[in-house]
Amino acid sequence: MLEVHEISYAYAGAVAVRDVSLTVAAGEIVALLGANGAGKSTTVRMIAGALRPQHGRIVFDGQDVTRTECHDMVPLGVALCPEGRLIMPQMSVYENLLMGGYVQKNRARLNEALDEMFAIFPRLAERRRQLAGLMSGGEQQMLAIARALMSRPKLLILDEPSLGLAPKLVRELFDLIGEINARGTAILLVEQNARQALRISHRAYVLEKGHTALNGPSQALIDDDAIRSAFLGI
């Protein structure tokens, strides 16, 4: 579904990502791991169209999307749930979800998407009229994910979804990500919580200083003591 070929990006001459390649097949969860500053967020922002690669190529569903803008990637089937959630705090839960569903062509499809989100996230159904900024961090993260899913993407990109959450909520969040994948959505998961990311993903890539240090099946990576110690910190 997604093919990334040797993409690179530099900020004011400082290289953030260098020749990174990865793939995501339909139905997969692929984890993108690495320390702060490894280039994970820059990589997924290029895939989502928020940044344009300075080198390399991105193909989605057989179409070259290297130069496609972010707002045009959503109708193609790619949705980014950004780091830090970036919900609209002065709007209600319902209004935030409507913003995520702007690509739906008619009211019936929009209502179907809303019903699906409220089924997956029953807490949001309870809070649909509440201002998003008054919810807890965990509830806001649920809203950010649901907003991204409102476009019914083929590929959901999650950038650090567990950031800032209490430990007891983290496992629940990753179980929820697994449920979303089981419903048919492929997921590219950027995470610093390597243990949880590897628990639910099929394959993983590890970035180090802007390039791919290693990749492979998630279970193989977590079972290798040397890799766990050297690259994953677990």
N, C-alpha and C positions, 0 to 999 in steps of 0.2 A: 504493500500500500504506500509506504513512505520510503524513499531512497534519498539519502543525503550523501553527496559525493565531495569529499575533501573541501569543505567550506572553511573559510577563514574570515576573521574580522579583527580590526585594530581600532582603538580609540585614540585619536590624536597621536598616532604612531606607535602606541603601546599595544602589542599583540595580545588579544584576549582569547582568541580561538585560532588554532592553526591546523589546517588539513584534517578536520574531523569528518569521519564517515560513519553512518549508522543506518539501520533499516528497522522498520516496524511493519510486521505483517498484520493482516486483518485478524482481529480477535486476540491479539497479543497485549500483554503488559510488558513494556520494556523500561527498565530503570536506567536513569542517567545519574551516576553517583560521582562524588568528588568533594574536596574541601572547599571552603570559601575561596572565591577567586579562581577556581579551576576552569571557569568558562561555561558552566552549565546553563545559566540563565541567558547568556549571550547566544548560545547555540539554539535554544528553543525559541528565542525571540526572532532569530533568523528564519527558523522553520515556519513560524506563525506569520511572518511577513512584517513584523514590527521593525526589523532591521534588514537591510539588504546585504547579502554576502559580498565581500570584496573579491573573493575567489571562490570557485567551486560551483556546484549545481545542486538543486533540490527538485525532486520529482515526486508528485503526489497523484496517485491513481492514474499513472501513466502520462501525466501532464507536467511539463516543465513549469514550475512555479517560482523559480529563483527570483524573478523580479515582480512577483505579484504582491500587491499591497495587502496589509493586514485585513482591511474591511472586505477585500475581495476573496480572502482565504476562507472566511466563514461560510459563504454560500457553497464553496467547493467541498466543505465538510471538515474543516479544521477549526477547533476552538481552543483558545488559550485561557486557562485560569491562572492569573498572574500571581507572582510572589507578593505577599502583603494584602491579598484579597481584593483591594480597590473597589469595594462595593460603594454604592451611593448612600451615605448615611442619613441624609435628610429625606430620602424616599422610602416608602414602605417596602416590605418584603415582596409583595405583589408587584409593585411598580418596578423593582429591580429585575424581577423575573420577566416582566414584559419587555424590558430593554434587551434582555438576552434573547428573546424570541422575535426580534424585529425581522428576521429573514423568513419567518413563516408566511406563506402566501395568502392564507385566508384565516378567518376567525376559528373555523372548526379545527384546523391543524394547530393553531395557537392554544386552543382550549385542551386539545389532546396532550400537548406538551406540558401544559400546566398541571393537568390531572396526573400525568406520569411523575412529575417532580414532587407533587404532594404525596404520592404513593411511596416514592423512594425516601423522601425526607418529611415524615409526618410532623416533625417539629415545626417545619416551615408552614405547613397547613394551619397549625395552631396559631402561628404568629403572622399570618399573611397581611394583616392590617397594621402591624407594628412597624415603627421606624427602624430601619436596618441598623442604624448607629446605636440603638439602645439594646441590642442583643449581645450575648456573650461572644467571646472569641470563637468558640467552637461552632456556635450557631451562625456566625458571620461566615466562617469557612464553608459550612454547608451551603449557605446562600450563594457564595461565590462559585462553587462547583455547580450548583443547580442552575445558576444564571448561564454558565458556559454550556450546559447540557440542553438548554432551551432551544438551541439551534439544531439539535439532534445531529451532532457531529459524527463522522466516521472515526475521527481521531480526536481524542481529548488530551490536551497537554496540561499537566498539572505541575506548577512550579512551586516547590517547597510547601506543599499543603499542610504539613504538620508544624510549620514554624509558629512558635509562640503558644502552642496548645499545651494544656496540662497533660502529664504523662498518661493519666487514666483515659483521656480522650483520644490519644494517638492510635491505640490499637483499634478502637471503634471506627476511626476514620479510615484506616487501612482496610478493615473488613468491608466498609462501605465502598471503597474503591474497587475491591474485588467483586462486589455485587454489581456495580456499574459495568465492569468488564464482562461479567457473566451474561448481562443483557445484550451484549453484542458490540459494545464500543471498545475500539482499540485505545490504549492509553500509553502515552510517553510520560513517565513519572520522574521528575527531578526531585532528588531528596538528599539530605544529609543523614537522615536516619537510615543507615545502610541495612541494619538488621531487619527492620520492618519492610523496607522496599524489596529486599531480596526474598522475604517470606512470601510476598504475593505476586512477584513478577516472574515472567518466563525466562527472560534474558536480561543482561545488564551490560552497560558500558561504564567504565571508570575513567574520568578525565583527570589529568594532572598537568597543571600549568598550561592549560589551553590545548592539549593534545590527548589523544586516546591512549591511555596507559595499558589497558587490557579490556577484553570483553569475553563473554561466554554465557552459558546457561547459569541462571541464578543459583541453582542448587550446587553446581560445581564450584562456584566462587565462594559460597558460604561454607562449603565443606573443606576448602583448602586453607589450612592453618597459616601458611606463609602469606597467602594473598590477604586473608582476613587481617593479619597483623600489619602488613606493609602498606596496604591500600585502603582498607575499610575501617580500621580502628575498632574492630570488634573481636 
